Structure formats: C-alpha cells, structure tokens
C-alpha cells in the first residue's frame, strides 16, 4: 500500500511538471497550438 501511494504521488508530480513544460512550450511559440 505504501509503495503504491508513493508511486501515485510520483506520477502526479511528473504529470504536473509535464503540463508546466507543455504550457511553457506554447508560451515560447507565441500561442501556436498543435
């Protein structure tokens, strides 16, 4: 149980980082959407 909760927390953190990177990439591209 503990390891599963830790795995989920790591996944959530990675998801937030990924969204932040994607958001920054869109900002760099001056609002171009893919």
C-alpha positions in Angstrom: 0.0 0.0 0.0 2.7 2.4 1.0 4.7 1.8 -2.2 1.6 2.2 -4.3 0.8 5.6 -2.7 4.3 6.8 -3.2 4.2 5.7 -6.9 0.9 7.6 -7.3 2.5 10.7 -5.8 5.5 10.5 -8.1 3.1 10.1 -11.1 1.1 13.2 -10.1 4.3 15.3 -9.7 5.6 14.1 -13.1 2.2 15.0 -14.6 2.3 18.5 -13.2 5.9 19.0 -14.5 4.8 17.7 -17.9 1.9 20.2 -18.0 4.2 23.0 -17.0 6.6 22.2 -19.7 3.9 22.0 -22.3 2.5 25.3 -21.1 5.9 26.9 -21.3 6.4 25.5 -24.8 3.1 27.0 -26.0 4.1 30.4 -24.5 7.5 30.3 -26.3 5.7 29.5 -29.6 3.6 32.7 -29.2 0.3 30.9 -28.7 0.7 28.4 -31.6 -1.4 25.3 -30.9 -0.7 21.9 -32.2 
